[in-house]
């Protein structure tokens, strides 16, 4: 029997916890340790044989870990952590600040190449699976338009933004795609759609006692970069309602390309996801790509990689023979 791929996890938030669950479902993998900035004694892992270790001691585990899953946030964690860990380990991360991916790639590629490590960046569903489908759809249907719709889903970044508004005790925001816009795209009309025509935003807010709800609603609706360009709905609810109805993190969305071939035949390419748990699904993608990082490293394919550089066979636990026989 071949030995299992040995994994480490950096960060034990929702994504890190999702990675633990994904590893449990992957018989060819095993978790060695979870690395945290918190006091390791405070982490209740309850996983036999798995240690909680302070992040500063990670370098001691280079001989014990084949691939490190980086489960921190894209705003401040990953820009520092991925280049740091890519000097010691093969890594997989979910960096999702789309506009900064080129410079992030350069920084990680320089370190990983220098140290003979493989670092697969920006893995997840967008960027990640949606990215693959945007490229495939355009390559197959060069004459057409591609549209990406997100939701219905709880947006982590926008939820954080509403919670920073004065007078807000807690709150969440959902991104909801416009059904009318999706149907127009599916019809092959290839419409020109504004930002507000593609999505709307719905907020559920728990206000502080005595807070000015009208002022809160106005500040949210006029917030630049987040809500000002959208049809935004603000609902005030109790803390109990928020805990009961909005504690999960559902998400999903669609990549749709409307194109034409031949004289004038409409062709619609669509890829969609409907997720009960955004972090658990994203973590499952990370774990699958850890398999690829391990295999690429064994082939001396070092440096930073994206999902565009990884063949589907590299993320599957099945052999090439099995794939040809059972799936092709």
C-alpha positions in Angstrom: 0.0 0.0 0.0 1.3 3.5 -0.9 1.9 5.9 2.0 -0.6 8.6 2.7 -0.1 12.2 1.7 0.7 14.0 5.0 -1.0 17.4 5.4 -0.8 20.3 7.8 -3.3 23.1 8.2 -2.5 26.7 9.0 -5.4 28.5 10.6 -8.4 26.9 12.4 -11.3 29.1 11.4 -14.2 28.0 9.3 -12.0 27.1 6.4 -9.5 25.2 8.5 -12.3 23.2 10.2 -13.8 22.5 6.8 -10.4 21.1 5.7 -10.4 18.7 8.6 -13.7 17.3 7.5 -12.5 17.0 3.9 -9.4 15.1 4.9 -11.6 12.7 6.9 -13.3 11.8 3.6 -10.0 11.3 1.7 -8.5 7.8 2.5 -5.2 8.6 0.7 -4.5 11.6 3.1 -3.8 12.1 6.7 -3.6 15.2 8.9 -0.4 15.7 10.9 -0.9 19.0 12.7 -2.9 22.2 12.9 -0.9 25.4 13.2 -2.4 28.4 15.0 -1.5 31.9 16.2 -3.6 31.2 19.3 -2.4 29.3 22.3 -2.3 25.7 21.0 -3.7 24.4 24.3 -6.9 26.4 23.6 -7.6 24.4 20.4 -9.9 21.5 21.0 -9.2 19.2 18.0 -10.3 15.8 19.2 -8.6 14.1 16.3 -6.5 11.1 17.3 -2.8 11.6 16.5 -3.2 15.3 15.4 -1.3 18.0 17.2 -2.1 21.6 17.7 1.1 23.6 17.3 2.0 27.3 17.5 2.6 28.8 14.0 6.1 29.9 15.0 7.1 26.2 15.4 6.0 25.2 11.9 9.5 25.0 10.5 10.2 22.0 12.8 7.7 20.0 10.8 9.3 20.2 7.3 10.2 16.5 7.3 6.7 15.4 8.5 4.4 17.3 6.2 4.1 16.9 2.4 1.6 19.7 1.7 0.5 22.6 3.9 -3.0 23.9 3.5 -3.1 27.7 4.2 -6.5 28.5 5.5 -6.1 32.2 6.5 -7.8 35.2 5.0 -6.9 37.0 1.8 -6.9 40.5 3.1 -3.9 40.3 5.5 -3.0 36.6 6.2 -2.2 35.0 2.9 -0.1 37.8 1.3 2.4 37.2 4.2 1.8 33.5 5.0 1.9 32.0 1.5 5.4 33.3 0.6 6.6 32.5 4.1 5.4 28.9 4.1 6.3 28.3 0.4 9.9 28.6 1.4 9.5 25.4 3.6 6.5 23.4 2.3 4.5 22.6 -0.8 1.4 24.8 -0.3 -2.2 25.3 -1.4 -4.1 28.5 -0.6 -7.4 30.2 -1.5 -6.2 33.8 -2.1 -9.3 35.4 -3.7 -8.6 39.1 -4.1 -8.9 38.9 -7.9 -7.2 42.2 -8.8 -4.1 41.3 -6.8 -3.6 37.7 -8.0 -0.9 38.6 -10.6 1.3 40.3 -8.0 0.6 37.5 -5.4 1.6 34.9 -8.0 4.9 36.7 -8.7 5.7 36.9 -5.0 4.9 33.2 -4.3 6.5 32.0 -7.5 9.9 33.6 -6.6 10.0 32.0 -3.2 8.7 28.5 -4.2 11.0 28.3 -7.2 14.0 29.3 -5.2 13.3 26.6 -2.5 12.1 23.8 -4.9 8.6 23.9 -3.6 5.2 23.7 -5.4 2.6 26.3 -4.4 -0.9 26.2 -5.9 -2.5 29.5 -5.4 -6.1 30.9 -5.5 -7.8 27.5 -5.2 -11.5 27.3 -4.5 -14.6 27.9 -6.5 -14.1 31.5 -7.5 -11.3 31.9 -8.1 -10.8 28.2 -8.9 -13.6 26.1 -10.5 -15.4 29.2 -11.9 -12.0 30.4 -13.4 -11.6 27.1 -15.2 -15.1 27.2 -16.7 -14.7 30.8 -17.8 -11.6 29.9 -19.8 -13.1 26.6 -21.2 -16.3 28.3 -22.3 -14.5 31.1 -24.1 -12.1 28.7 -25.8 -14.9 26.5 -27.0 -17.2 29.3 -28.0 -14.9 32.1 -29.1 -17.9 34.2 -30.5 -20.0 35.1 -27.4 -20.1 36.6 -23.9 -19.4 35.1 -20.5 -21.3 36.1 -17.4 -20.6 35.2 -13.8 -23.4 35.4 -11.2 -22.8 34.8 -7.4 -25.4 33.7 -4.9 -27.7 33.3 -3.3 -25.0 33.5 -0.8 -23.7 35.0 2.4 -20.8 37.3 1.6 -18.1 37.3 4.2 -16.6 40.6 3.1 -19.9 42.5 2.8 -21.1 41.1 6.1 -17.9 42.3 7.8 -18.5 45.8 6.2 -22.1 46.1 7.6 -20.9 45.0 11.1 -18.4 48.0 11.1 -21.3 50.5 10.7 -21.9 52.5 13.9 -24.9 51.2 15.8 -24.7 47.7 14.3 -24.3 45.0 16.9 -24.3 42.1 14.4 -25.3 41.5 10.8 -25.0 39.5 7.6 -25.4 40.3 3.9 -26.6 38.1 1.1 -25.7 38.5 -2.6 -28.7 37.5 -4.7 -28.5 37.1 -8.5 -31.3 38.6 -10.5 -33.4 35.8 -12.0 -34.5 38.1 -14.9 -30.8 38.7 -15.8 -29.9 35.0 -15.7 -32.9 34.1 -17.9 -31.9 36.7 -20.5 -28.4 35.2 -20.6 -29.7 31.7 -20.8 -31.9 32.7 -23.7 -28.8 33.5 -25.8 -29.5 37.2 -26.0 -26.0 38.1 -24.7 -27.4 41.3 -23.0 -25.3 44.2 -21.7 -25.9 44.2 -17.9 -25.0 46.8 -15.3 -23.8 45.8 -11.9 -27.2 46.5 -10.3 -29.0 44.5 -13.0 -27.0 41.3 -12.2 -27.2 41.2 -8.4 -29.0 42.7 -5.5 -28.0 42.8 -1.8 -30.1 41.9 1.2 -28.9 42.8 4.7 -30.1 41.4 8.1 -29.0 43.7 10.9 -29.1 43.5 14.7 -29.0 47.1 15.9 -27.5 48.2 19.2 -30.1 49.3 21.8 -31.2 52.9 21.0 -29.4 53.0 17.7 -30.7 55.2 14.9 -32.0 52.6 12.4 -32.6 55.1 9.7 -29.0 56.3 9.9 -27.7 52.7 9.8 -29.8 51.9 6.7 -28.6 55.1 4.9 -25.0 54.4 5.7 -25.2 50.9 4.4 -27.1 51.8 1.2 -24.6 54.6 0.3 -21.4 52.7 1.2 -19.0 53.0 -1.8 -17.5 49.9 -3.3 -20.0 47.7 -1.4 -23.6 48.8 -1.7 -23.9 52.2 -3.5 -24.1 50.6 -6.9 -26.7 48.0 -6.0 -30.4 47.7 -5.2 -29.9 47.1 -1.4 -32.5 46.0 1.1 -31.9 46.4 4.9 -33.9 44.3 7.4 -33.7 44.8 11.2 -34.1 41.6 13.2 -33.4 40.3 16.7 -30.2 38.6 17.8 -32.2 35.4 18.2 -33.5 35.5 14.7 -29.9 36.1 13.3 -28.6 33.1 15.3 -31.5 30.9 14.2 -31.8 31.8 10.6 -28.4 33.1 9.4 -25.7 31.0 11.2 -24.8 28.9 8.1 -22.7 30.1 5.2 -24.6 29.1 2.0 -23.3 30.3 -1.4 -23.0 29.3 -5.0 -23.5 30.8 -8.4 -23.3 30.4 -12.2 -20.8 30.8 -15.0 -22.8 31.1 -18.2 -21.5 31.8 -21.7 -23.8 32.5 -24.6 -22.1 31.9 -27.9 -22.9 30.9 -31.5 -21.5 28.5 -34.0 -21.9 28.0 -37.7 -24.5 30.2 -39.5 -26.4 31.2 -36.4 -26.8 28.4 -33.9 -27.1 29.5 -30.2 -25.0 27.5 -27.8 -25.2 27.9 -24.0 -22.4 26.7 -21.7 -23.3 26.7 -18.0 -21.6 25.7 -14.8 -23.3 26.1 -11.5 -22.9 25.4 -7.8 -25.4 25.4 -4.9 -23.6 25.2 -1.6 -24.9 24.7 2.0 -21.5 25.6 3.3 -19.1 27.9 1.4 -16.1 27.3 3.7 -16.6 23.5 3.7 -16.8 23.3 -0.1 -13.8 25.6 -0.6 -11.8 23.5 1.9 -12.8 20.4 -0.1 -11.3 22.0 -3.2 -8.1 22.8 -1.3 -7.7 19.3 -0.2 -8.2 17.9 -3.7 -5.6 20.3 -5.0 -3.2 19.2 -2.2 -3.0 15.9 -4.1 -1.9 17.8 -7.2 0.7 19.8 -5.3 2.2 16.6 -3.9 2.3 14.9 -7.3 3.7 18.0 -9.1 6.4 18.3 -6.4 7.4 14.7 -6.9 7.8 15.5 -10.6 10.0 18.5 -9.8 7.4 20.9 -11.1 8.3 23.7 -8.7 7.1 27.3 -8.4 3.7 28.8 -8.1 0.8 27.2 -10.1 -2.8 28.1 -10.6 -5.8 25.8 -11.5 -5.0 26.5 -15.1 -1.7 24.5 -14.7 -3.2 21.4 -13.1 -4.6 18.6 -15.2 -7.8 17.1 -13.7 -6.1 13.7 -13.2 -3.7 15.3 -10.7 -6.6 16.1 -8.2 -8.2 12.7 -8.4 -7.3 9.8 -6.1 -7.9 7.4 -8.9 -5.2 6.1 -11.3 -5.0 7.1 -14.9 -6.2 3.6 -15.9 -9.3 3.9 -13.7 -10.1 7.3 -15.0 -10.0 6.1 -18.6 -12.0 3.0 -17.8 -14.7 4.5 -15.5 -15.1 8.2 -16.3 -13.9 8.9 -19.9 
